[in-house]
Amino acid sequence: MSNVQVPVAITKNWSKPWRNPFVIFWFVILITVLAVNFFMVSMAIVTAPGLVNDNPYKHGANYEKTLEARKAQALLAWQLSMTWPEVKVDTPTTLTLTIKDKDGVPIVADRVDLYAYRPADIKDDFMLKFVPTEQAGLYTAQLSVPKHGRWDWIIEVHRGADKSSIAGELFVVDAAK
């Protein structure tokens, strides 16, 4: 008798792609890259408004003070609510801001300012002051925006040494629309 071994047939079937380790490996890499990209884009949108700063070194050196101010604002727990009507180019629009403390009691502020920033051009930036109404905690301002497009805004409320702010973005449409 001879010791001849019969070759064993390969039983791996690569015709089903989801059973192929190479396909699974590349799919995992693709999902990982997409997840990282999504995270990076979302962080870029949430964190930095992209505003130009005349002295970025000094701004960065004062970052600890910025964090302390944010903590102080969080402790105040003021409720600032702003309703934005549709804003059109060179059309006066009335803005209304309501300010309440953490218990819902209206706040009478010393000063309320709106800063509007146009990411496309620093020359278009402007500041607007809110005026108090007869109702405590309610402030109005007349807004007229010179150009259409995206604008970033910050509203700062000052009362004594306390300060609170809200921020957001606004899209201004052409007056013809």
N, CA and C of each residue as an Amber inpcrd file, in Angstrom:
protein
   531
   0.8230000  -1.1520000   0.0000000   0.0000000   0.0000000   0.0000000
   0.8790000   1.2310000   0.0000000   0.3470000   2.2390000  -0.6050000
   1.1460000   3.4600000  -0.7070000   0.5520000   4.5390000   0.1830000
   1.3950000   5.4140000   0.5590000   0.9860000   6.5500000   1.3990000
   0.6730000   7.7840000   0.5390000  -0.1750000   7.6630000  -0.3510000
  -0.5350000   8.7810000  -1.2320000  -1.6810000   9.5370000  -0.5740000
  -1.4670000  10.8420000  -0.4510000  -2.5220000  11.6820000   0.1260000
  -3.2880000  12.3640000  -0.9880000  -4.5590000  12.3410000  -0.8440000
  -5.4210000  12.9800000  -1.8340000  -5.5270000  14.4540000  -1.4360000
  -5.2920000  15.3660000  -2.4040000  -5.4070000  16.7940000  -2.0510000
  -6.8430000  17.1380000  -1.6480000  -6.9310000  17.9680000  -0.6120000
  -8.2260000  18.3980000  -0.1020000  -8.6340000  19.6560000  -0.8550000
  -9.8460000  19.7020000  -1.2900000 -10.3340000  20.8740000  -2.0260000
 -10.5170000  22.0430000  -1.0610000 -10.2070000  23.2470000  -1.5450000
 -10.3980000  24.4680000  -0.7370000 -11.8960000  24.7240000  -0.6390000
 -12.3390000  24.8860000   0.5860000 -13.7760000  25.0200000   0.8140000
 -14.2060000  26.4630000   1.0380000 -13.2880000  27.4270000   1.0060000
 -13.6700000  28.8280000   1.2260000 -14.3790000  29.3410000  -0.0120000
 -15.5000000  29.9520000   0.2330000 -16.2940000  30.4860000  -0.8640000
 -16.2780000  32.0090000  -0.7510000 -15.5790000  32.6950000  -1.6520000
 -15.4450000  34.1500000  -1.6120000 -16.5000000  34.8320000  -2.4800000
 -17.4620000  34.1070000  -2.9470000 -18.4690000  34.7010000  -3.8270000
 -19.4570000  35.5850000  -3.0680000 -19.5830000  35.4100000  -1.7640000
 -20.4500000  36.2580000  -0.9500000 -19.5710000  37.3580000  -0.3560000
 -19.7650000  38.6090000  -0.7880000 -18.8390000  39.6780000  -0.3850000
 -18.7990000  39.9380000   1.1170000 -19.8960000  39.8220000   1.8200000
 -19.8780000  40.1350000   3.2410000 -19.2110000  39.0460000   4.0820000
 -18.8340000  37.9640000   3.4680000 -18.0880000  36.9220000   4.1790000
 -16.5960000  37.0190000   3.8800000 -16.2460000  37.8650000   2.9530000
 -14.8530000  38.0460000   2.5750000 -14.1950000  39.0170000   3.5520000
 -13.1240000  38.6120000   4.2430000 -12.4970000  39.4980000   5.2290000
 -11.9260000  40.7750000   4.6190000 -11.5270000  40.7420000   3.3640000
 -10.9900000  41.9420000   2.7270000 -12.0860000  42.9900000   2.5320000
 -13.2540000  42.5480000   2.1330000 -14.3820000  43.4690000   1.9560000
 -14.7890000  44.0540000   3.3030000 -14.8520000  43.2240000   4.3080000
 -15.2020000  43.6950000   5.6500000 -14.1640000  44.7050000   6.1380000
 -12.8840000  44.4200000   5.9330000 -11.8070000  45.3140000   6.3500000
 -11.9490000  46.6880000   5.6820000 -12.1490000  46.7310000   4.3770000
 -12.2600000  48.0030000   3.6660000 -13.5510000  48.7350000   4.0320000
 -14.5980000  48.0060000   4.3020000 -15.8450000  48.6390000   4.7280000
 -15.6640000  49.3020000   6.0920000 -14.9910000  48.6500000   7.0170000
 -14.7300000  49.2230000   8.3450000 -13.8700000  50.4800000   8.2110000
 -12.8690000  50.4410000   7.3580000 -12.0180000  51.6220000   7.1530000
 -12.8420000  52.7780000   6.5810000 -13.6960000  52.4990000   5.6110000
 -14.5340000  53.5330000   5.0160000 -15.4520000  54.1680000   6.0550000
 -16.0970000  53.3570000   6.8570000 -16.9950000  53.8660000   7.9030000
 -16.2090000  54.6990000   8.9190000 -15.0120000  54.2640000   9.2820000
 -14.1780000  55.0010000  10.2310000 -13.7990000  56.3700000   9.6730000
 -13.3780000  56.4220000   8.4270000 -12.9970000  57.6940000   7.8020000
 -14.1980000  58.6320000   7.7230000 -15.3520000  58.1280000   7.3400000
 -16.5470000  58.9620000   7.2780000 -16.9500000  59.4790000   8.6540000
 -16.8420000  58.6590000   9.6670000 -17.1870000  59.0830000  11.0280000
 -16.2390000  60.1780000  11.5170000 -14.9500000  60.0130000  11.2580000
 -13.9740000  61.0280000  11.6720000 -14.2320000  62.3340000  10.9230000
 -14.5090000  62.2520000   9.6250000 -14.8060000  63.4650000   8.8590000
 -16.0510000  64.1690000   9.3840000 -17.0890000  63.4140000   9.6740000
 -18.3070000  63.9920000  10.2250000 -18.0210000  64.6840000  11.5530000
 -17.2370000  64.0580000  12.4150000 -16.8840000  64.6500000  13.6990000
 -16.1040000  65.9460000  13.5080000 -15.1220000  65.9410000  12.6110000
 -14.2940000  67.1340000  12.3970000 -15.1240000  68.2830000  11.8250000
 -15.9930000  68.0000000  10.8940000 -16.8310000  69.0570000  10.3170000
 -17.7820000  69.6130000  11.3720000 -18.4000000  68.7570000  12.1550000
 -19.3160000  69.2350000  13.1850000 -18.5900000  70.0580000  14.2410000
 -17.3920000  69.6810000  14.6160000 -16.6260000  70.4680000  15.5830000
 -16.2300000  71.8180000  14.9900000 -15.8850000  71.8610000  13.7210000
 -15.5270000  73.1280000  13.0760000 -16.7250000  74.0710000  13.0330000
 -17.8910000  73.5290000  12.8010000 -19.0890000  74.3670000  12.7360000
 -19.4640000  74.8800000  14.1230000 -19.3590000  74.0370000  15.1260000
 -19.8120000  74.3910000  16.4700000 -18.8400000  75.3240000  17.1920000
 -17.5530000  75.1260000  17.0310000 -16.5990000  75.8420000  17.8690000
 -16.1650000  77.1990000  17.3410000 -15.5640000  77.2890000  16.2010000
 -14.9770000  78.5380000  15.7370000 -15.8620000  79.2170000  14.7010000
 -16.2540000  80.4790000  14.9590000 -17.0770000  81.1660000  13.9840000
 -16.2950000  81.6550000  12.7700000 -14.9770000  81.6220000  12.8320000
 -14.1620000  82.0490000  11.7010000 -14.0160000  83.5480000  11.6080000
 -14.2770000  84.2500000  12.7010000 -14.1780000  85.6970000  12.6810000
 -12.7210000  86.1320000  12.7210000 -12.4520000  87.2360000  12.0450000
 -11.0990000  87.7820000  12.0110000 -10.8260000  88.4860000  13.3320000
  -9.6460000  88.2720000  13.8580000  -9.2480000  88.8940000  15.1100000
  -7.9850000  89.6940000  14.8570000  -7.9730000  90.9660000  15.2900000
  -6.8140000  91.8240000  15.0570000  -5.5750000  91.3470000  15.7980000
  -5.7670000  90.7620000  16.9780000  -4.6280000  90.3190000  17.7720000
  -4.8800000  88.8950000  18.2730000  -4.6450000  87.8970000  17.4420000
  -4.9780000  86.5220000  17.8400000  -4.1420000  86.0160000  19.0170000
  -2.9020000  86.4740000  19.1530000  -2.0750000  86.0200000  20.2750000
  -2.6920000  86.4530000  21.6050000  -3.0650000  87.7280000  21.6940000
  -3.6530000  88.2330000  22.9350000  -4.9900000  87.5410000  23.2100000
  -5.7490000  87.2920000  22.1580000  -7.0300000  86.6020000  22.3080000
  -6.8160000  85.1880000  22.8630000  -5.8150000  84.4820000  22.3550000
  -5.5170000  83.1370000  22.8410000  -4.9550000  83.1340000  24.2460000
  -4.1510000  84.1590000  24.5770000  -3.5670000  84.2430000  25.9130000
  -4.6390000  84.4950000  26.9690000  -5.7500000  85.1150000  26.5860000
  -6.8430000  85.4030000  27.5180000  -7.9100000  84.3160000  27.5360000
  -7.5820000  83.1610000  27.0150000  -8.5710000  82.0940000  26.9130000
  -9.0790000  81.6430000  28.2850000  -8.2150000  81.6690000  29.2760000
  -8.6390000  81.2780000  30.6250000  -9.7090000  82.2360000  31.1530000
  -9.5500000  83.5250000  30.8670000 -10.5700000  84.4960000  31.2750000
 -11.8820000  84.2430000  30.5340000 -11.7720000  83.8380000  29.2790000
 -12.9660000  83.5200000  28.5010000 -13.7100000  82.3430000  29.1260000
 -12.9670000  81.3130000  29.5420000 -13.6030000  80.1540000  30.1860000
 -14.2440000  80.5360000  31.5150000 -13.5840000  81.4040000  32.2840000
 -14.1580000  81.8610000  33.5530000 -15.4460000  82.6440000  33.3120000
 -15.4510000  83.4760000  32.2650000 -16.6570000  84.2490000  31.9440000
 -17.8010000  83.3180000  31.5450000 -17.4890000  82.2510000  30.8190000
 -18.5270000  81.2890000  30.4370000 -19.1020000  80.5830000  31.6610000
 -18.2300000  80.2460000  32.6170000 -18.7180000  79.6070000  33.8440000
 -19.6090000  80.5570000  34.6290000 -19.2020000  81.8300000  34.7080000
 -20.0090000  82.8260000  35.4190000 -21.3660000  82.9970000  34.7420000
 -21.3750000  82.9960000  33.4220000 -22.6290000  83.1160000  32.6740000
 -23.5240000  81.9110000  32.9330000 -22.9340000  80.7320000  33.0010000
 -23.7200000  79.5230000  33.2650000 -24.3270000  79.5660000  34.6650000
 -23.6050000  80.1300000  35.6320000 -24.1320000  80.2370000  36.9910000
 -25.2900000  81.2380000  37.0740000 -25.2280000  82.2900000  36.2470000
 -26.3350000  83.2550000  36.2290000 -27.6180000  82.5960000  35.7500000
 -27.5030000  81.7470000  34.7500000 -28.6350000  81.0080000  34.1650000
 -29.7320000  81.9440000  33.6680000 -29.3260000  83.0620000  33.0730000
 -30.3080000  83.9510000  32.4770000 -30.9060000  83.2910000  31.2460000
 -32.1700000  83.5580000  31.0150000 -32.8650000  83.0130000  29.8480000
 -33.0420000  84.1350000  28.8330000 -32.2890000  84.0760000  27.7600000
 -32.3900000  85.0630000  26.6920000 -33.0680000  84.3970000  25.5110000
 -34.1740000  84.9730000  25.0650000 -34.8600000  84.3870000  23.9140000
 -35.0890000  85.4710000  22.8630000 -34.7410000  85.1170000  21.6480000
 -34.8140000  86.0460000  20.5310000 -35.6200000  85.3950000  19.4180000
 -36.5900000  86.1020000  18.9010000 -37.3360000  85.5990000  17.7640000
 -36.9010000  86.3750000  16.5330000 -36.5320000  85.6450000  15.4950000
 -36.0580000  86.2730000  14.2660000 -37.1290000  86.1900000  13.2000000
 -37.6730000  87.3410000  12.7980000 -38.5480000  87.3140000  11.6270000
 -37.6820000  87.1900000  10.3710000 -38.3160000  87.0500000   9.2130000
 -37.5340000  87.0050000   7.9830000 -36.8850000  88.3720000   7.7730000
 -35.5740000  88.3650000   7.5550000 -34.8260000  89.6070000   7.3790000
 -34.4630000  89.7470000   5.9060000 -34.7920000  90.9230000   5.3510000
 -34.4900000  91.2030000   3.9510000 -33.4920000  92.3580000   3.8650000
 -32.7520000  92.4030000   2.7780000 -31.7230000  93.4300000   2.5860000
 -32.3560000  94.8220000   2.6090000 -31.7360000  95.7320000   3.3760000
 -32.1450000  97.1470000   3.4740000 -33.6140000  97.3450000   3.8170000
 -34.2020000  96.3960000   4.5160000 -35.5950000  96.5060000   4.9570000
 -35.6020000  96.5200000   6.4800000 -36.1030000  97.6210000   7.1000000
 -36.1240000  97.6630000   8.5690000 -36.9590000  96.5140000   9.1500000
 -36.3840000  95.8440000  10.1080000 -37.0270000  94.7020000  10.7560000
 -36.9540000  94.9040000  12.2650000 -38.0650000  94.7080000  12.9520000
 -38.0840000  94.8630000  14.4020000 -37.6950000  93.5390000  15.0650000
 -36.6940000  93.6110000  15.9210000 -36.2490000  92.4480000  16.6930000
 -36.7480000  92.5870000  18.1190000 -37.1280000  91.4940000  18.7290000
 -37.6050000  91.4970000  20.1080000 -36.8080000  90.4800000  20.9060000
 -36.2750000  90.9330000  22.0360000 -35.4790000  90.0870000  22.9270000
 -36.1360000  90.0740000  24.2990000 -36.2950000  88.8770000  24.8650000
 -36.8420000  88.7160000  26.2070000 -35.7440000  88.1930000  27.1190000
 -35.6010000  88.8250000  28.2960000 -34.5530000  88.4360000  29.2520000
 -35.2020000  88.1310000  30.5930000 -34.9310000  86.9200000  31.0910000
 -35.4500000  86.5100000  32.3950000 -34.3290000  85.8490000  33.1880000
 -34.4530000  85.8680000  34.5130000 -33.4660000  85.1720000  35.3270000
 -33.8400000  83.6950000  35.4210000 -33.0870000  82.9480000  36.2160000
 -33.3180000  81.4970000  36.2730000 -34.6750000  81.1250000  36.8570000
 -35.2910000  82.0640000  37.6030000 -36.6170000  81.8070000  38.1770000
 -37.7450000  82.3030000  37.2830000 -37.4110000  82.8690000  36.1170000
 -38.4180000  83.3650000  35.1960000 -38.8390000  84.8050000  35.4350000
 -38.1270000  85.5140000  36.3170000 -38.4350000  86.9130000  36.6100000
 -37.7370000  87.7940000  35.5760000 -38.4550000  88.7480000  34.9550000
 -37.8220000  89.6110000  33.9520000 -36.6420000  90.3940000  34.5320000
 -35.6270000  90.5710000  33.7090000 -34.4110000  91.2850000  34.1160000
 -34.3860000  92.6460000  33.4370000 -34.0910000  93.6860000  34.2310000
 -33.8780000  95.0160000  33.6860000 -32.3700000  95.1770000  33.5190000
 -31.9320000  95.2410000  32.2680000 -30.4970000  95.2890000  31.9670000
 -30.0270000  96.7310000  31.8400000 -28.7280000  96.9340000  32.0740000
 -28.1160000  98.2450000  31.8700000 -27.8960000  98.5160000  30.3830000
 -27.5180000  97.4570000  29.6590000 -27.1870000  97.6150000  28.2430000
 -27.4010000  96.2920000  27.5180000 -27.9660000  96.3640000  26.3050000
 -28.1510000  95.1840000  25.4710000 -27.6600000  95.5400000  24.0670000
 -26.6590000  94.8020000  23.5820000 -26.0500000  95.0910000  22.2840000
 -26.1110000  93.8640000  21.3900000 -26.3160000  94.1010000  20.0970000
 -26.2490000  93.0570000  19.0890000 -25.0430000  93.3530000  18.2030000
 -24.1880000  92.3660000  18.0420000 -23.0350000  92.4760000  17.1400000
 -23.3020000  91.5410000  15.9620000 -23.2700000  92.1110000  14.7550000
 -23.5030000  91.3190000  13.5480000 -22.1950000  91.2230000  12.7730000
 -21.8080000  89.9910000  12.4460000 -20.5540000  89.7260000  11.7350000
 -20.8660000  89.0370000  10.4200000 -20.2720000  89.5420000   9.3650000
 -20.4170000  88.9010000   8.0550000 -19.1300000  88.1380000   7.7860000
 -19.1740000  86.8090000   7.8090000 -17.9450000  86.0290000   7.6130000
 -17.2400000  86.3270000   6.2920000 -18.0030000  86.7690000   5.2850000
 -17.4030000  87.0140000   3.9780000 -16.5820000  88.2990000   3.9340000
 -16.9010000  89.2920000   4.7940000 -16.2070000  90.5760000   4.7180000
 -16.3080000  91.2980000   6.0560000 -15.1730000  91.5800000   6.6700000
 -15.1390000  92.2330000   7.9800000 -15.6380000  93.6750000   7.9110000
 -15.5890000  94.2930000   6.7330000 -16.0090000  95.6900000   6.5840000
 -17.5160000  95.8660000   6.7780000 -18.2800000  94.7980000   6.6720000
 -19.7360000  94.8820000   6.8040000 -20.2250000  94.7030000   8.2420000
 -19.3330000  94.3790000   9.1750000 -19.7390000  94.1440000  10.5560000
 -20.3200000  95.4200000  11.1680000 -21.2980000  95.2410000  12.0670000
 -21.8830000  96.4110000  12.7330000 -22.4020000  96.0260000  14.1020000
 -22.7360000  97.0630000  14.9040000 -23.2670000  96.8840000  16.2470000
 -24.5770000  97.6420000  16.3460000 -25.5190000  97.0810000  17.0870000
 -26.8510000  97.6560000  17.2220000 -27.2380000  97.6180000  18.6890000
 -27.8280000  98.7030000  19.1790000 -28.2550000  98.7490000  20.5810000
 -29.7540000  98.4750000  20.6860000 -30.1180000  97.6360000  21.6420000
 -31.5200000  97.3890000  21.9440000 -32.0040000  98.4560000  22.9260000
 -33.2760000  98.8010000  22.8240000 -33.8740000  99.7610000  23.7560000
 -34.9380000  99.0370000  24.5770000 -35.0450000  99.3980000  25.8710000
 -36.0540000  98.7400000  26.7030000 -37.4620000  99.2060000  26.3230000
 -38.4200000  98.3360000  26.5030000 -39.8220000  98.6900000  26.2780000
 -40.4570000  98.9820000  27.6280000 -41.7560000  99.2520000  27.6270000
 -42.4620000  99.5210000  28.8780000 -42.5570000  98.2670000  29.7420000
 -42.4660000  97.1170000  29.1200000 -42.5460000  95.8460000  29.8480000
 -41.1450000  95.4480000  30.3000000 -40.9820000  95.1470000  31.5680000
 -39.6720000  94.7620000  32.1090000 -39.1730000  93.4890000  31.4390000
 -37.9030000  93.4770000  31.0820000 -37.2950000  92.2970000  30.4840000
 -37.5170000  92.1600000  28.9910000 -38.1660000  93.1380000  28.3650000
 -38.4510000  93.0860000  26.9360000 -37.7310000  94.2460000  26.2460000
 -36.9550000  93.9070000  25.2260000 -36.1410000  94.8990000  24.5130000
 -36.3790000  94.7660000  23.0190000 -36.3280000  95.9050000  22.3020000
 -36.5100000  95.8940000  20.8550000 -35.3930000  96.6790000  20.1790000
 -35.2090000  96.3800000  18.9040000 -34.2440000  97.1080000  18.0750000
 -34.7110000  97.0530000  16.6390000 -34.3520000  98.0660000  15.8710000
 -34.6560000  98.1060000  14.4430000 -33.4020000  97.6850000  13.6870000
 -33.5100000  96.6090000  12.9390000 -32.3810000  96.0570000  12.1970000
 -32.5710000  96.2980000  10.7070000 -31.5160000  96.7970000  10.0720000
 -31.4960000  96.9330000   8.6190000 -30.1360000  96.4170000   8.1610000
 -30.1440000  95.3440000   7.3960000 -28.9080000  94.6720000   6.9910000
 -28.5590000  95.0900000   5.5580000 -27.3030000  95.5140000   5.2980000
 -26.9450000  96.0430000   3.9890000 -26.7370000  95.0090000   2.8840000
 -26.4320000  93.7650000   3.2290000 -26.1320000  92.7640000   2.2000000
 -26.8180000  91.4410000   2.5270000 -27.1220000  90.6910000   1.4610000
 -27.7470000  89.3860000   1.6580000 -26.6680000  88.3480000   1.9710000
 -27.1360000  87.2060000   2.4580000 -26.2160000  86.1090000   2.7620000
 -26.2030000  85.7690000   4.2370000 -25.1880000  85.0300000   4.6210000
 -25.0580000  84.5380000   6.0030000 -24.4130000  85.5900000   6.8920000
 -24.9770000  85.7660000   8.0670000 -24.4470000  86.6600000   9.0900000
 -24.3910000  85.8810000  10.4060000 -23.3420000  86.1040000  11.1780000
 -23.2530000  85.5830000  12.5430000 -23.6070000  86.7280000  13.4800000
 -24.2830000  86.4200000  14.5780000 -24.6580000  87.4650000  15.5120000
 -24.4150000  87.0300000  16.9460000 -24.1450000  88.0180000  17.7760000
 -23.9820000  87.8190000  19.2220000 -24.7720000  88.9200000  19.9130000
 -25.5810000  88.5590000  20.8780000 -26.2890000  89.5440000  21.6910000
 -25.7130000  89.4620000  23.0940000 -25.2400000  90.6010000  23.5930000
 -24.6800000  90.6830000  24.9480000 -25.6060000  91.5100000  25.8260000
 -25.8890000  90.9770000  27.0180000 -26.7290000  91.6590000  27.9920000
 -25.8550000  91.9670000  29.2080000 -25.8350000  93.2410000  29.6120000
 -25.0270000  93.6780000  30.7570000 -25.9390000  94.2270000  31.8460000
 -25.6990000  93.7770000  33.0740000 -26.3630000  94.3390000  34.2430000
 -25.3280000  94.3850000  35.3570000 -24.8600000  95.5800000  35.6700000
 -23.7800000  95.7170000  36.6530000 -22.5480000  95.0000000  36.1370000
 -21.9570000  94.1430000  36.9660000 -20.7720000  93.3800000  36.5640000
 -21.1480000  92.0740000  35.8590000 -22.4420000  91.7550000  35.8490000
 -22.8850000  90.5100000  35.2340000 -23.0810000  90.6890000  33.7260000
 -22.7560000  89.6340000  32.9890000 -22.9040000  89.6660000  31.5310000
 -23.3460000  88.2920000  31.0590000 -24.2680000  88.2880000  30.1130000
 -24.7090000  87.0470000  29.4970000 -24.8530000  87.2950000  28.0000000
 -24.7450000  86.2350000  27.2170000 -24.8380000  86.4170000  25.7750000
 -25.4360000  85.1840000  25.1130000 -25.9740000  85.4030000  23.9280000
 -26.4160000  84.3210000  23.0620000 -25.8680000  84.6120000  21.6740000
 -25.7370000  83.5790000  20.8890000 -25.1820000  83.7450000  19.5500000
 -25.9020000  82.8230000  18.5820000 -25.7630000  83.1420000  17.3200000
 -26.3670000  82.3140000  16.2940000 -26.0050000  82.8190000  14.9190000
 -26.6940000  82.2940000  13.9520000 -26.4690000  82.7590000  12.5880000
 -27.8060000  83.0840000  11.9400000 -27.7320000  83.9510000  10.9510000
 -28.9110000  84.4680000  10.2870000 -28.6420000  84.4820000   8.7890000
 -29.6520000  84.1700000   8.0060000 -29.5060000  84.2450000   6.5590000
 -30.4370000  85.3410000   6.0540000 -29.8550000  86.3680000   5.4470000
 -30.6010000  87.5130000   4.9350000 -30.8930000  87.2940000   3.4570000
 -32.1560000  87.5140000   3.0580000 -32.5610000  87.3250000   1.6740000
 -32.6640000  88.6660000   0.9650000 -32.6620000  88.6420000  -0.3670000
 -32.8440000  89.8530000  -1.1580000 -34.2330000  90.4150000  -0.9300000
 -34.3480000  91.7330000  -1.0130000 -35.6350000  92.3950000  -0.7620000
 -36.6720000  92.0070000  -1.8010000 -36.2500000  91.6570000  -3.0050000
 -37.1860000  91.3170000  -4.0760000 -37.8860000  89.9830000  -3.8220000
 -37.3200000  89.1190000  -3.0130000 -37.8800000  87.7840000  -2.7910000
 -38.9920000  87.7920000  -1.7770000
